[in-house]
């Protein structure tokens, strides 16, 4: 039985050392956040434009308008939930005692 544990032990190692610098991410959090908010905004504007085109009688299919509207709605609600979780995490960290 001890032989099996000895075989596993050499496989467990860590590549982190105290002197090793932490690798920087390729894109910053603010860049990702801006891109995401721009995507949500673009979806909202696209849905609004398609709705306006449909109401004004332009040749737009109703199902395409509904799909664009629901896509924008889902993106917006997802963004709101992510924001809520981020605020909740921040508040939890502020309540921590040092």
DAJO-V65273 format. One record per pair of residues at least 24 apart in sequence whose ideal C-beta (glycine too) atoms are under 8 Angstrom apart, sorted by the first residue. I is the first residue (numbers start at 0). GAP is how many residues later the second one is. Records with the same first field share a line. If there is no record, write none. Layout:
BEGIN
I = GAP + GAP
END
This chain:
BEGIN
35 = 43
36 = 42
38 = 36
39 = 32 + 35 + 36 + 39
42 = 25 + 28 + 29 + 32 + 33
43 = 28 + 31 + 32
45 = 26
46 = 24 + 25
END
